[in-house]
Amino acid sequence: MNPEIHALSGAYALNALGKAEETEFERHLSGCSACSAEVRGLRETAALLALDAAAAPPPDLRARVLAAARHVRQAPPDLTPATRVEQRTGPLPRRARAGGRTGPGKRRPRRSWPVRLALGLTAAATVAAAVLGVVAFDGLRDLERVRETQRELVEVLAAPDARTLRRPVTSGGTATLVVSRERGRLLFAAHGLPVLPEGRVYELWLMGPGGARPAGLLTDDGAGQTLPLLTSPEADDRHLGLTVEPAGGSAQPTTVPLLLTELPGT
Amino acid sequence: MTKPTAHPLTPVPREPGLEELLTAVAAGGEQAFERLYDRLAGPVYGLVLRVLRDPAQAEEVAQEVLVEVWRTAARFDTARGSGLSWVMTMAHRRAVDRVRSAQAAADREHRAGTRSAEVPHDHVVEEVTVRLEGERVRRCLGGLTEVQRQAVTLAFYGGYSYPEVAGLLRVPLGTIKTRMRDGLVRLRDCMGVER
């Protein structure tokens, strides 16, 4: 390690080098793992210095940032090892400012790109989910599952043969079903169902030639609606039923159905 | 109806780390981005404001930085450092770039006299962890020599290059380089930053 250039690690971590020296130091860093490790630690330290400067941003900044992000296409991850080294040592594309200069090899953020199809689909799924009364989801571990669920919801809602049925529930409330025979999927949601006593649940049933099969338990979203329930009817399932069962559900219906409806496409 | 049980759609309440949030943002997670904003907007805006001094410019740069976080979240890699460090480095560099551009330099000179009046001292984020970090930062800064402390704070909060800092403190260039490094190393050890 060259002690002369190594002494620049502090100034580098504080972004206090001029352009020429910074470029030189970054070139040095890419071949000096000890220097990279030191810079990493010093940058972490600087990040804590930054916390000391925290101040409440103007209240309308939030809406503007979120709106702006919605119209900015996200960059793919960097996969090449060469870029990774550069990223580690200098993670930001320096943008031209006032003088109109742009560093070599650095790109300006691309704004105003059309929103990606994937994002559009997610947005559509979010809208669909909101309409169906899905509560706000939190938790990263669940995020993938939520996205998968959204994808599945859209798959049913957007299926060319999707049919929507709205049926009253005899004890009160309304059930909505979206069925795609092509996809073999059924989406069920209800609102206004009476709250059940402790230890009882609403259970959904699919009924074919072989009788009734459990199709899932309804979950209250806490706001008078159920979370949407996705299930997979067989081609010869002709009816859907809803009963009240002991907590945990039953293998066979044990009460009189509150809803019994013929499925479309049979 | 019963309370939610083990339904696949049941949310699990949990506070994810910045790194996890960034991973979710990289996958297009708009809700994760909102949470990230709520966690980082204060530190980003505050740092940029501290460097630029001008609330209007600070707001503009903070917005650029936060949108850039959204845009490039896929390039964040935990192996290269923490999420906080990634975002704050970006914020600091943007602020410094702005401050060093010719126009901003002129503006800053013009404002030099009124600078203290422009800093909103009351805009302190009421967030416990931030405050605790702040206290630790101030305590550790107090443990540096005068030149170390000034070298670090003028460069970081002031956005000055090290030759500028050398000029301000009337200390030779080589000395300033060393003081910046020594000062940061001492801060790192005082704040218990993992290496």
Interface residues (C-beta under 8 A of the other chain):
Chain A: A7 L8 S9 G10 A11 A13 L14 N15 A16 L17 G18 A37 R40 G41 L42 R43 E44 T45 A46 A47 L48 L49 A50 L51 D52 A53 A54 A55 A56 P57 P58 L61 R62 R64 V65 L66 A68 A69 R70 V72 R73 Q74 A75 P76 P77 D78 R84 Q87 R88 P91 L92 R94 R95 R97 A98 G99 P109 R116 A118 L119 T122 A123 T126 V134 V135 A136 F137 D138 G139 L140 R141 D142 L143 E144 R145 V146 R147 T149 L193 V195 L196 E198 G199 R200 V201 Y202 L217 L218 T219 D220 D221 G222 T226 L227 P228 A247
Chain B: M1 T2 K3 P4 T5 H7 P8 L9 T10 P11 V12 P13 R14 P16 E20 L21 T23 A24 A26 A27 G28 G29 E30 Q31 A32 F33 E34 R35 Y37 D38 A41 G42 P43 V44 Y45 G46 L47 L49 R50 P55 E59 A62 Q63 E64 L66 V67 E68 W70 R71 T72 A73 A74 R75 F76 D77 R80 G81 S82 L84 S85 W86 V87 M88 T89 M90 A91 H92 R93 R94 V96 D97 R98 S101 A102 Q103 A104 P120 H123 V124 V125 E127 V130 E133 G134 R136 V137 R138 V152 A155 F156 Y157 G159 Y160 S161 Y162 P163 V165 G174 I176 K177 T178 R179 M180 R181 D182 G183 L184 V185 L187 R188 M191 V193 E194 R195
